[in-house]
Amino acid sequence: MTDNSFHTDLISNSNADCSRRRFIKISAMSFIATSLAAYLLPGTVQAAGRSARNLPPGRIPALDEDDEQAKALHYFEDANNANKMGRKPDQVCQVCQLYSGKSGAEWGPCALFSYRKDSKTNAPFLVNANGWCQGWGPRASAS
């Protein structure tokens, strides 16, 4: 009887070791695969989370509303979403003194976020010309 229980213990320990090894192998392979995919496909991975956004052309980085400073300044890509923050109808990035995008451009740089740079391209993040944040200020009139 003792030989049979010893044999059963050996089999169950062997199965546990195989399951543990399999788990570790699968975990390691998953980690490597996701790391490799994030490295090889950074634009695709990033864009997947922002599918509803209208992003700047090419690989120019857009400021994410979830960015720490963007949250602190209540930045919205669509100014219409900022109405509850005290925004007036004519207040959008394209007419702000801090926005330096070209006239008619959909995206452009903002002085408030100029130090925020994309880690891959080292380019400053762009804001939407129809966006808004609490740092908004009117441009000086050209009279």
Secondary structure, DSSP 8 states (H G I E B T S, - for coil): -HHHHHHHHHHHHHHHHHHHHHHHHHHHHHHHHHHHHHHH-HHHHHHHTTTTS---STT--B--TTSHHHHHTT-BSSGGGGGGGT--TT--GGGBTTB---TT-SEE-BGGGTT-B-TTT--B-BEETT-B-TT--B-----
